[in-house]
Amino acid sequence: MNKMNHPHVIVPVIVMSLLGGVLLVGGCQSSGRSAAVRLPHSPRLVGGGMMIEWRTPERGTVYLIEERTGKIIETRSLEEGEVYSFTATSVVQADELEQMLGIKFSRAHFQLYFEPAGEEGSAGESPETTESVHTWSRS
């Protein structure tokens, strides 16, 4: 019986398998950069957790961030004395967040940042400007 060696086929298959394994293990991880890096200027961390209720001391913008994924969940302009509230009050809302974030709701790490109006970096932003991905229950 005549055995044929095919190193020109076997070597590329092994190399591609190893490369695929490296990409599978290391290539799908997040960059590890904090979402705060992507926010304008240097907003202050003012709250966090699964239930947030915070009163703004002055006019400005709040940014709700999920720290593990680095995703901005909501951006909202508030007037002095307004209260910002965040909580997922239903299984449906928690499921929507899981789908959007790509992680279990129980593993999410929500943080609230605030940037006073005088320090905001976006040109032409007015107090009425609101950008929101989802509307969650508010007090």
C-alpha positions as MATLAB code, in Angstrom:
seq = 'MNKMNHPHVIVPVIVMSLLGGVLLVGGCQSSGRSAAVRLPHSPRLVGGGMMIEWRTPERGTVYLIEERTGKIIETRSLEEGEVYSFTATSVVQADELEQMLGIKFSRAHFQLYFEPAGEEGSAGESPETTESVHTWSRS';
ca = [
       0.000    0.000    0.000;
       1.341    3.360   -1.000;
       0.869    6.161    1.536;
       0.947    9.691    0.216;
       2.056   12.557    2.389;
       0.327   15.841    1.765;
       2.213   18.428    3.839;
       1.109   21.171    1.471;
      -2.491   20.504    2.596;
      -1.972   19.559    6.241;
       0.196   22.545    7.228;
      -2.268   25.224    6.011;
      -5.146   23.405    7.732;
      -3.252   23.388   11.046;
      -2.251   27.042   10.691;
      -5.830   28.104    9.899;
      -7.153   26.070   12.848;
      -4.728   27.752   15.234;
      -5.500   31.194   13.841;
      -9.237   30.551   14.137;
      -8.783   29.459   17.754;
      -6.853   32.610   18.614;
      -9.498   34.816   17.006;
     -12.299   32.932   18.709;
     -10.738   33.272   22.161;
      -9.239   36.766   21.939;
     -10.861   38.514   19.006;
     -14.406   38.711   20.293;
     -13.654   40.408   23.573;
     -14.433   44.069   24.128;
     -11.633   46.571   23.970;
     -11.885   47.159   27.704;
     -12.154   50.919   27.162;
     -14.458   52.728   29.504;
     -17.520   54.350   27.985;
     -16.539   57.541   29.789;
     -13.643   57.833   27.324;
     -16.174   58.276   24.507;
     -18.197   60.900   26.357;
     -17.605   64.601   25.694;
     -15.052   66.299   27.952;
     -14.964   64.849   31.475;
     -18.421   64.270   32.901;
     -18.723   63.518   36.617;
     -19.835   60.116   37.868;
     -22.926   60.869   39.969;
     -24.700   57.534   40.402;
     -24.968   53.918   39.467;
     -26.694   50.609   40.019;
     -29.873   48.884   38.938;
     -32.081   51.655   40.349;
     -30.930   55.243   39.955;
     -32.690   58.410   41.118;
     -30.611   61.581   41.033;
     -31.496   65.302   41.229;
     -29.381   67.608   39.082;
     -27.785   70.545   40.905;
     -27.722   72.644   37.714;
     -28.705   72.518   34.039;
     -26.745   69.904   32.090;
     -26.692   66.509   30.397;
     -26.825   63.054   31.964;
     -25.381   59.958   30.305;
     -26.513   56.492   31.376;
     -23.714   54.041   30.564;
     -23.339   50.284   30.842;
     -19.688   50.018   31.892;
     -18.955   46.380   30.980;
     -19.949   46.867   27.327;
     -19.143   50.575   27.083;
     -22.567   51.289   25.574;
     -24.382   54.562   26.090;
     -27.958   53.642   27.037;
     -29.434   57.133   27.235;
     -28.452   60.782   26.944;
     -30.797   63.408   28.317;
     -30.664   67.158   28.993;
     -32.051   68.255   32.352;
     -32.831   71.571   33.994;
     -31.659   72.486   37.494;
     -33.569   70.492   40.121;
     -34.958   67.876   37.711;
     -34.797   64.255   38.815;
     -33.352   61.541   36.589;
     -34.650   58.031   37.306;
     -33.662   54.708   35.819;
     -34.907   51.229   36.626;
     -36.070   48.272   34.604;
     -39.454   47.574   36.151;
     -40.459   44.583   34.059;
     -39.060   41.397   32.623;
     -39.731   42.795   29.148;
     -37.543   45.852   29.827;
     -34.792   43.645   31.280;
     -34.989   41.386   28.198;
     -34.745   44.416   25.879;
     -31.642   45.621   27.746;
     -30.073   42.144   27.543;
     -30.694   42.054   23.807;
     -29.273   45.554   23.312;
     -26.223   45.018   25.545;
     -25.431   41.420   24.685;
     -25.005   40.465   28.355;
     -27.315   39.260   31.119;
     -29.177   42.079   32.856;
     -27.930   40.793   36.225;
     -24.307   41.284   35.044;
     -24.874   44.834   33.786;
     -23.124   47.683   35.621;
     -25.035   50.915   35.015;
     -23.408   54.250   35.776;
     -24.777   57.766   35.510;
     -22.523   60.627   34.433;
     -23.372   64.338   34.504;
     -21.917   67.212   32.537;
     -22.994   70.750   33.524;
     -24.303   72.880   30.638;
     -21.344   75.268   30.772;
     -18.911   72.381   30.163;
     -20.811   70.563   27.394;
     -18.791   69.864   24.282;
     -21.533   69.613   21.676;
     -22.099   72.830   19.761;
     -25.584   74.250   19.553;
     -27.104   71.937   22.137;
     -30.160   73.383   23.808;
     -31.809   72.283   27.077;
     -34.646   70.703   25.069;
     -32.283   68.397   23.132;
     -32.866   64.784   24.087;
     -31.408   61.639   22.602;
     -32.754   58.383   23.996;
     -32.493   54.797   22.906;
     -35.296   53.618   25.196;
     -37.607   55.296   27.652;
     -37.551   53.604   31.039;
     -39.772   54.187   34.032;
     -39.287   57.555   35.637;
     -40.590   59.124   38.839;
];
